[in-house]
């Protein structure tokens, strides 16, 4: 992947990033996101600065961005654009940031700081990945130790042998035709939304093939 501002975007939310330097290193080394568009969801601007990233855009109702953060951004760049929205909105700041990137034609996004102490915000950011308008977008949440994304069709997972991967159906069920390269294989069976039984599967090969149909599958891959 090339770091083209017309192709890629880093969305920085206001959740927890325990090791900003390591997180950004993964963004660059594992995904090739360098020199791309940086969009901060309101207070996520502080997380961006902690990774030595200057936001190109800060969007949201501006209820959580600190004045000192704005000043630090101003010192580093006078080109940051602020897009202020009403506090009485029906979309999260992270969703606004993602939609802004979509309007620019961005096809590949990584969301950082999506999870944190607020379980409602964390769930909202995870469930945002299932939105129909993101069906054709390569969008992933990256945490300090995991990658989170959605699968709607057959595909290959890349991982290290013995690394953990969790598979959760976010639709009433996801039908598995076959898996290969995982310790606990699924074949011609449904993985139900609840009770969840796809937690802590394990890579037995560096490439795991998952053939599914008729569902929305949440993948949480250990890094």
N, C-alpha and C positions, 0 to 999 in steps of 0.2 A: 504494500500500500504506500502510495506517495502522500506526503503532507500537503495536499492541495486544499486551500480554503474553499474551493468550489465543490469539493467532494466530501469532506469530513468535518465533524464538529465534536468538540469536547464540551459536554454539558456539566457544569459544576453546581451541585445542589448544596444545601446547608446542613447536611448530615455529618456523620462522623468519618473522618479520615485520620486514622491513628498515626500513620507513617506517610506523610505527604511526599517525601522524596522517593520512597520505594514505590508508592502508587504511581507516580508520574513516570518512573523508570519503566514500569510494566506497560504503561500506555505507549511508550515509545518503542521498547524492545519487542514486546509481544504483538502489538497491533500496528505499529508504524505510524502512529498519530503524532506528527511533529510539524510545527509551523502551521497548524490548521486553525480554523475558527474556534474561539473560546467564548462560550455563552454562560454567564453566571445567572442562576436563579436567585435573585435577591441576595440574601446573606451568604450565599454560596461564593460570593466574591472574595470573602475572607479565606475560604479554602483554596481558591485559585491562587491568591497571593502567597499562601503557604507553600505552594508548589512552584513558585516563581513564574506563575502564569499571569499575564495582565489580560483581563477580560476585554474582548472586542465589544461585547454587549452585556449589560446588566438589565434583566427584565423582572418585573414583579411589582407588588404593591409597596415595596421599599419599607416594610415594617421591621425588617431584621438586619439590614445592612447598617453598619456603624459609620458615623461621621469620619472616624479615623481611617477606616478602610477606604472610603471615598477619597480622602486626602492622599493616602498612599498610592491609590490608582492614579490620581491626578499628577503626582510627582513622576510616576513612571511613564505615563502616556496622557496626551490630551485628546486622544482619538476614541476613547471609550464612549459608547453610546448608551444612554440610560433611557429605558422605556418603562414609564410608570403606569401602573394599572390601578383600577379601583380596588379598595380593600373588600368590597362586597361582590367579589367575582365568584364564579362557580367552577374555576379551574385552578389547579395548584400552580405555583410558580414554576415547578419543574415542567409541567405540561406546557405552560406558555413558552418556556425556553425551547422545548422540543418542537412545538408548532412553528416557532420563529425560524428554526433551522430548516424545517420542511418547506416553508415558504421561499427559502433561498435555494431550494432544490438539492439540499444535502441528502445523501443516500446512506451514509455511514456515521453512526454516532456512538459515543461512549458516555455514559452518565457516571460521574464520580460523586461521592457524598450523598448517595441516594437513600442510604439506611442510617438509622440513628436511634436515639432514645424514644422518639415518638413513634410508637408502633403503627398508628394510623397513617402517618406520613410515609413510613417505610412500605406499608402495604399498598398505599396509593401509587407509589413510584413503581413497585413491582407489577401491579395490575395494569399500569399505564402501558407496559410492553405488549399487552394483549389487544390494544386498541386496533380496530379494523384499519384505521388510516395509517398504521405502521406496518401493515402486512408485508409490504415490499421493501421495507427499510431494514438495513443491518444495524440493529440497535441493541446495546448490551449495557448492563450495569456492572461496574467493576468495583469490588470492595478490596480491603487490605489482603484478603486471602481467597477470594472467589470471583467467578464470572457468572453472571445470571443472564439468561436470554430465553427466548421462546422458539419452539419448533412447531411448525404446522404441517410439515411434510418430511419425507425420508431425508436423512442426512448423515454426515460423519462427524463424530466428536473427536477432537485431538486432545490427548492428555498423556501424562506420564503413568507408566505401569504402577499399580497399587494406589494411585490417586483416587479420591472419592468423587463420585458424581451422584447427584440426587435427581430423580425424575418424578415430577408431580403433575398430574392432570389438572388443568384449570378449567376444563370443560367437564360435564357430567362424567365422561369417561374418554380415554384415548385408546384406540385399538392398536395393539402391537402385532404386526405381522411377523416380525422377527428382529432380534438383536444379535450382534456378534461383537466380541471383544470386551464383554462385561462379565463379571463373575456370576451375577444373578441374571440369567437370560429370560427373556419373555418371548413367547411364540404363540401366535393365534389366540391372544387373550386380551381382556380389557384391563386397563389400569384405571381404577375408579378415582373420582375426586376425593371421596371419603369412604372408609378410612384410608389414610395415606399409607402405602406400603412400598414406595419407590425410594425411600431414604437410604443413603449410604451404600449405593452400589459401588463397584470397584473396577477400574480399568485393568484388564488382563493383557491388553495390547495397547500400543500407542495410538491406534485408531480404532474407534468403536463405531460400528454401523447400526443405525436405528431406522427401521422401516415401520412407519406408523401411517395411520389414516384416520380421518374423522375425529380430530380432537385438537386441543391446544395444550402443548406440553411445556411445562416450566423446567428448565435445566439449570441446576446449580452445580457448577464445576469447580472443584478445588484447584487452586493454583500453587 
